[in-house]
Amino acid sequence: MKLKFLTWDAKDTLLRMRLPVGQQYHAEAKKRGLYVNPALLETSFRLAYSTHSRLFPNYGLRQGLTSQQWWLDVVSQTFRLSGVEDNRSIHPIAEKLYQDFSTASNWEVLPGAKEALEGCRNLGLKMAVISNFDRRLDAVMKQCDLDAYFEFVLTSERAGIAKPDLGIFHKALSMAKVEPHEAVHVGDDYMNDYRAARDAGIHSFLIRPETDSQPEKHGIPREHLLHSPEQIIPRLKDIMK
């Protein structure tokens, strides 16, 4: 089969945070003389993030928010839920954290990711990123020396559509000028990456730790599972035979 195009999710597929969110928020607050328990910050962040995602999906773009304002609100609410009531203290911390998360100081490339990208490029495949991320992803990819591998980076903010909506996959296919059966997608989320790509007619693979039982629950064929990014190379060779 002729494959032409390979797309990747970003977070927890090619990149991961260097430290848990609670620790990073704790460290920035501590620099400013404010002590907040990192475990409490982690719990508060998860609540603030899930609530904001539900009320203002895809960074609230359709409600008139910018992704920056969306994130500043999430960070501010994280500290409020953790017991910090002084907005004058919270705002500069939120601003600094927003900037820091666009740099390689807070992100690192997953083991095997660069080897996977090199191998896929050697197979003659064009590559792109499809990610539910905001505008900072371009800077993160560049800082982590991954940008040169990709034709383009399509974030949900740029597309105006977030996975698992099939529209973001259709947009990527249109930009690459390829048909669905000529494309493959790799990601770590069952619904957003594996299932949505397949519903769009694209081959897909799911990256999961060997200890994760979720793929078994969903009945995903073993040959569609990867435990690290570089395992995609022999799978692609099988498809291309």
Contacts in CASP RR format, 6 or more apart in sequence:
PFRMAT RR
TARGET T0000
AUTHOR 0000-0000-0000
METHOD contacts of the structure
MODEL  1
MKLKFLTWDAKDTLLRMRLPVGQQYHAEAKKRGLYVNPALLETSFRLAYS
THSRLFPNYGLRQGLTSQQWWLDVVSQTFRLSGVEDNRSIHPIAEKLYQD
FSTASNWEVLPGAKEALEGCRNLGLKMAVISNFDRRLDAVMKQCDLDAYF
EFVLTSERAGIAKPDLGIFHKALSMAKVEPHEAVHVGDDYMNDYRAARDA
GIHSFLIRPETDSQPEKHGIPREHLLHSPEQIIPRLKDIMK
1 181 0 8 1.000
1 239 0 8 1.000
1 240 0 8 1.000
1 241 0 8 1.000
2 182 0 8 1.000
2 240 0 8 1.000
3 125 0 8 1.000
3 182 0 8 1.000
3 183 0 8 1.000
3 184 0 8 1.000
3 203 0 8 1.000
3 236 0 8 1.000
3 239 0 8 1.000
3 240 0 8 1.000
4 125 0 8 1.000
4 126 0 8 1.000
4 176 0 8 1.000
4 178 0 8 1.000
4 182 0 8 1.000
4 183 0 8 1.000
5 125 0 8 1.000
5 126 0 8 1.000
5 127 0 8 1.000
5 128 0 8 1.000
5 173 0 8 1.000
5 176 0 8 1.000
5 178 0 8 1.000
5 182 0 8 1.000
5 183 0 8 1.000
5 184 0 8 1.000
6 120 0 8 1.000
6 125 0 8 1.000
6 126 0 8 1.000
6 127 0 8 1.000
6 128 0 8 1.000
6 183 0 8 1.000
6 184 0 8 1.000
6 185 0 8 1.000
6 186 0 8 1.000
6 232 0 8 1.000
6 236 0 8 1.000
7 127 0 8 1.000
7 128 0 8 1.000
7 129 0 8 1.000
7 130 0 8 1.000
7 169 0 8 1.000
7 172 0 8 1.000
7 183 0 8 1.000
7 184 0 8 1.000
7 185 0 8 1.000
7 186 0 8 1.000
7 197 0 8 1.000
7 202 0 8 1.000
8 14 0 8 1.000
8 127 0 8 1.000
8 128 0 8 1.000
8 129 0 8 1.000
8 130 0 8 1.000
8 185 0 8 1.000
8 186 0 8 1.000
8 187 0 8 1.000
9 129 0 8 1.000
9 130 0 8 1.000
9 131 0 8 1.000
9 185 0 8 1.000
9 186 0 8 1.000
9 187 0 8 1.000
9 188 0 8 1.000
9 189 0 8 1.000
9 192 0 8 1.000
9 193 0 8 1.000
10 129 0 8 1.000
10 131 0 8 1.000
10 133 0 8 1.000
10 137 0 8 1.000
10 140 0 8 1.000
10 141 0 8 1.000
10 153 0 8 1.000
11 131 0 8 1.000
11 133 0 8 1.000
11 188 0 8 1.000
12 110 0 8 1.000
12 188 0 8 1.000
12 207 0 8 1.000
13 110 0 8 1.000
13 113 0 8 1.000
13 186 0 8 1.000
13 187 0 8 1.000
13 188 0 8 1.000
13 193 0 8 1.000
13 207 0 8 1.000
13 229 0 8 1.000
14 109 0 8 1.000
14 110 0 8 1.000
14 113 0 8 1.000
14 117 0 8 1.000
14 129 0 8 1.000
14 146 0 8 1.000
14 229 0 8 1.000
15 107 0 8 1.000
15 108 0 8 1.000
15 109 0 8 1.000
15 110 0 8 1.000
15 113 0 8 1.000
15 140 0 8 1.000
15 141 0 8 1.000
15 144 0 8 1.000
15 146 0 8 1.000
16 107 0 8 1.000
16 108 0 8 1.000
16 110 0 8 1.000
17 24 0 8 1.000
17 106 0 8 1.000
17 107 0 8 1.000
17 108 0 8 1.000
18 24 0 8 1.000
18 105 0 8 1.000
18 106 0 8 1.000
18 107 0 8 1.000
18 108 0 8 1.000
19 27 0 8 1.000
19 106 0 8 1.000
20 38 0 8 1.000
20 42 0 8 1.000
21 41 0 8 1.000
21 42 0 8 1.000
21 45 0 8 1.000
22 38 0 8 1.000
22 39 0 8 1.000
22 41 0 8 1.000
22 42 0 8 1.000
22 45 0 8 1.000
23 38 0 8 1.000
23 42 0 8 1.000
24 97 0 8 1.000
24 100 0 8 1.000
24 106 0 8 1.000
25 36 0 8 1.000
25 38 0 8 1.000
25 41 0 8 1.000
25 45 0 8 1.000
25 75 0 8 1.000
25 78 0 8 1.000
25 79 0 8 1.000
25 93 0 8 1.000
25 97 0 8 1.000
26 35 0 8 1.000
26 36 0 8 1.000
26 37 0 8 1.000
26 38 0 8 1.000
26 41 0 8 1.000
28 93 0 8 1.000
28 96 0 8 1.000
28 97 0 8 1.000
28 100 0 8 1.000
29 35 0 8 1.000
29 36 0 8 1.000
29 79 0 8 1.000
29 84 0 8 1.000
29 93 0 8 1.000
32 89 0 8 1.000
32 92 0 8 1.000
32 93 0 8 1.000
34 84 0 8 1.000
34 89 0 8 1.000
34 93 0 8 1.000
36 79 0 8 1.000
36 82 0 8 1.000
36 83 0 8 1.000
36 84 0 8 1.000
37 82 0 8 1.000
40 82 0 8 1.000
41 78 0 8 1.000
41 79 0 8 1.000
41 82 0 8 1.000
44 77 0 8 1.000
44 78 0 8 1.000
44 79 0 8 1.000
44 81 0 8 1.000
44 82 0 8 1.000
45 74 0 8 1.000
45 78 0 8 1.000
47 81 0 8 1.000
48 74 0 8 1.000
48 75 0 8 1.000
48 77 0 8 1.000
48 78 0 8 1.000
48 81 0 8 1.000
49 74 0 8 1.000
49 78 0 8 1.000
51 77 0 8 1.000
52 70 0 8 1.000
52 73 0 8 1.000
52 74 0 8 1.000
52 77 0 8 1.000
56 63 0 8 1.000
56 65 0 8 1.000
56 70 0 8 1.000
57 162 0 8 1.000
58 132 0 8 1.000
58 156 0 8 1.000
58 157 0 8 1.000
58 160 0 8 1.000
58 161 0 8 1.000
58 162 0 8 1.000
59 65 0 8 1.000
59 66 0 8 1.000
59 67 0 8 1.000
59 70 0 8 1.000
59 71 0 8 1.000
59 134 0 8 1.000
59 156 0 8 1.000
59 157 0 8 1.000
60 70 0 8 1.000
61 67 0 8 1.000
61 157 0 8 1.000
61 160 0 8 1.000
65 73 0 8 1.000
67 134 0 8 1.000
67 135 0 8 1.000
67 136 0 8 1.000
67 157 0 8 1.000
68 98 0 8 1.000
68 134 0 8 1.000
70 134 0 8 1.000
71 94 0 8 1.000
71 98 0 8 1.000
71 101 0 8 1.000
71 134 0 8 1.000
72 91 0 8 1.000
72 94 0 8 1.000
72 95 0 8 1.000
72 98 0 8 1.000
75 90 0 8 1.000
75 93 0 8 1.000
75 94 0 8 1.000
75 97 0 8 1.000
75 98 0 8 1.000
76 87 0 8 1.000
76 90 0 8 1.000
76 91 0 8 1.000
76 94 0 8 1.000
79 90 0 8 1.000
79 93 0 8 1.000
79 94 0 8 1.000
80 90 0 8 1.000
84 90 0 8 1.000
100 106 0 8 1.000
101 107 0 8 1.000
101 136 0 8 1.000
101 140 0 8 1.000
102 136 0 8 1.000
102 139 0 8 1.000
102 140 0 8 1.000
102 143 0 8 1.000
103 139 0 8 1.000
103 140 0 8 1.000
103 143 0 8 1.000
104 140 0 8 1.000
104 143 0 8 1.000
104 144 0 8 1.000
107 140 0 8 1.000
107 143 0 8 1.000
107 144 0 8 1.000
108 144 0 8 1.000
109 144 0 8 1.000
109 145 0 8 1.000
109 146 0 8 1.000
110 228 0 8 1.000
110 229 0 8 1.000
111 228 0 8 1.000
112 228 0 8 1.000
112 229 0 8 1.000
112 230 0 8 1.000
113 146 0 8 1.000
113 229 0 8 1.000
113 230 0 8 1.000
114 145 0 8 1.000
114 146 0 8 1.000
115 229 0 8 1.000
115 230 0 8 1.000
116 228 0 8 1.000
116 229 0 8 1.000
116 230 0 8 1.000
116 231 0 8 1.000
116 232 0 8 1.000
116 233 0 8 1.000
117 127 0 8 1.000
117 146 0 8 1.000
117 149 0 8 1.000
117 229 0 8 1.000
119 230 0 8 1.000
119 233 0 8 1.000
120 127 0 8 1.000
120 232 0 8 1.000
120 233 0 8 1.000
120 236 0 8 1.000
121 127 0 8 1.000
121 149 0 8 1.000
123 233 0 8 1.000
123 236 0 8 1.000
123 237 0 8 1.000
123 240 0 8 1.000
125 236 0 8 1.000
126 151 0 8 1.000
126 176 0 8 1.000
127 149 0 8 1.000
127 150 0 8 1.000
127 151 0 8 1.000
128 150 0 8 1.000
128 151 0 8 1.000
128 152 0 8 1.000
128 153 0 8 1.000
128 154 0 8 1.000
128 172 0 8 1.000
128 175 0 8 1.000
128 176 0 8 1.000
129 137 0 8 1.000
129 141 0 8 1.000
129 150 0 8 1.000
129 152 0 8 1.000
129 153 0 8 1.000
129 154 0 8 1.000
129 155 0 8 1.000
130 154 0 8 1.000
130 163 0 8 1.000
130 168 0 8 1.000
130 169 0 8 1.000
130 172 0 8 1.000
130 185 0 8 1.000
131 137 0 8 1.000
131 153 0 8 1.000
131 154 0 8 1.000
131 155 0 8 1.000
131 156 0 8 1.000
132 155 0 8 1.000
132 156 0 8 1.000
132 162 0 8 1.000
132 163 0 8 1.000
132 192 0 8 1.000
133 155 0 8 1.000
133 156 0 8 1.000
133 157 0 8 1.000
134 155 0 8 1.000
134 156 0 8 1.000
134 157 0 8 1.000
135 155 0 8 1.000
135 157 0 8 1.000
135 158 0 8 1.000
137 153 0 8 1.000
137 155 0 8 1.000
138 147 0 8 1.000
138 153 0 8 1.000
141 147 0 8 1.000
141 150 0 8 1.000
141 153 0 8 1.000
147 153 0 8 1.000
151 175 0 8 1.000
151 176 0 8 1.000
152 175 0 8 1.000
154 168 0 8 1.000
154 171 0 8 1.000
154 172 0 8 1.000
154 175 0 8 1.000
156 162 0 8 1.000
156 163 0 8 1.000
156 168 0 8 1.000
159 167 0 8 1.000
159 168 0 8 1.000
159 171 0 8 1.000
160 168 0 8 1.000
161 167 0 8 1.000
161 168 0 8 1.000
161 171 0 8 1.000
162 168 0 8 1.000
163 169 0 8 1.000
163 189 0 8 1.000
163 192 0 8 1.000
163 193 0 8 1.000
163 196 0 8 1.000
164 191 0 8 1.000
164 192 0 8 1.000
164 195 0 8 1.000
164 196 0 8 1.000
164 199 0 8 1.000
165 196 0 8 1.000
166 196 0 8 1.000
166 199 0 8 1.000
166 200 0 8 1.000
167 200 0 8 1.000
169 180 0 8 1.000
169 185 0 8 1.000
169 196 0 8 1.000
169 197 0 8 1.000
169 200 0 8 1.000
169 202 0 8 1.000
170 200 0 8 1.000
173 179 0 8 1.000
173 180 0 8 1.000
173 183 0 8 1.000
173 200 0 8 1.000
173 202 0 8 1.000
176 183 0 8 1.000
180 200 0 8 1.000
180 201 0 8 1.000
180 202 0 8 1.000
181 201 0 8 1.000
181 202 0 8 1.000
181 203 0 8 1.000
183 202 0 8 1.000
183 203 0 8 1.000
184 202 0 8 1.000
184 203 0 8 1.000
184 204 0 8 1.000
184 205 0 8 1.000
184 232 0 8 1.000
184 236 0 8 1.000
184 239 0 8 1.000
185 193 0 8 1.000
185 197 0 8 1.000
185 202 0 8 1.000
185 203 0 8 1.000
185 204 0 8 1.000
185 205 0 8 1.000
186 193 0 8 1.000
186 204 0 8 1.000
186 205 0 8 1.000
186 207 0 8 1.000
186 226 0 8 1.000
186 229 0 8 1.000
186 232 0 8 1.000
187 193 0 8 1.000
187 194 0 8 1.000
187 204 0 8 1.000
187 205 0 8 1.000
187 206 0 8 1.000
187 207 0 8 1.000
188 206 0 8 1.000
188 207 0 8 1.000
188 208 0 8 1.000
190 206 0 8 1.000
190 214 0 8 1.000
190 215 0 8 1.000
190 218 0 8 1.000
190 220 0 8 1.000
193 204 0 8 1.000
193 206 0 8 1.000
194 204 0 8 1.000
194 205 0 8 1.000
194 206 0 8 1.000
194 220 0 8 1.000
194 224 0 8 1.000
195 204 0 8 1.000
197 203 0 8 1.000
197 204 0 8 1.000
198 204 0 8 1.000
203 239 0 8 1.000
204 224 0 8 1.000
205 224 0 8 1.000
205 225 0 8 1.000
205 226 0 8 1.000
205 232 0 8 1.000
205 235 0 8 1.000
206 215 0 8 1.000
206 220 0 8 1.000
206 224 0 8 1.000
206 225 0 8 1.000
206 226 0 8 1.000
207 226 0 8 1.000
207 227 0 8 1.000
207 228 0 8 1.000
207 229 0 8 1.000
208 214 0 8 1.000
208 215 0 8 1.000
208 225 0 8 1.000
208 226 0 8 1.000
208 227 0 8 1.000
209 227 0 8 1.000
210 227 0 8 1.000
215 225 0 8 1.000
223 235 0 8 1.000
223 238 0 8 1.000
226 232 0 8 1.000
226 235 0 8 1.000
END
